[in-house]
């Protein structure tokens, strides 16, 4: 399994802007993101107006902050 950081360019209040997903590959990440709420322990939904969904494999050999999100209202 691999770790992926996922994010979008456009987001508003009460919307997800990023998440971290563990999956076999990038195609599987996209499949996981399409699953309905309740399929997995956590949930992340992106709307069509949020632009492109970016997916990047996390290099676990380097120190890094994988995901930090702040969307205050």
N, C-alpha and C positions, 0 to 999 in steps of 0.2 A: 504494500500500500504506500501511497505517496500523499503528501500534504500540499494543498493548493490554496492560495489566496485568491479570492474572487471579489471583484468590485465593479461599480458602474460610475460613469462620469457625472450624471445628473441625479439629484435626489432632493427631496423636500422633507418637511417635518412629517413624522410618523411613517417614514419609509426606510427600508433597509438600504444601506449604501455599500456594504461589504460583508463577507463572511469567510470562514476558513473551513475547507472541506477535505476530508480524508477519503481518497478513492484510488482505484487502480490506474486511471488515466483521465485525460481531459474530457474525452467523450462521456465517460461515466459521471464526471462532475456535472456536465450539462443535463444528463438524465436525472441525477439526484435533485437538482434545482427545480425540475418540473414536477416533482412529487407533491401531493397535497399535504397540507398541514396535518400533523399527527403520524405521518409515515415514519419519521425519524424523531429522536429525542428533541432535537432543536429544529428550527425552521427558518428559512430565508427566502423571501419572494421579491423578485424584481419585476417592475411594470414595464410595459413596452415603451413608455415615454421617458425611461431613464437612460436610453441610449445603449451603446454596445456593452456587453458583459465581458469584462476582461478576466482572464484566468492565467495565473502564473504559478508554476511549481515552486515550492519553497525549498531552498537549499539548506538542508539540515546540518551541513558541515560548517555553517557560518552563523555567528550571533546576529540576531535581527529581531525587531518587533514585527510580528506577523500581521497583526491587525489592531488598529486603534480607531475607534469611531466616535464622533461627537456631533450629534445633530440636535442641539437644544432648540426649544421653541420659545 
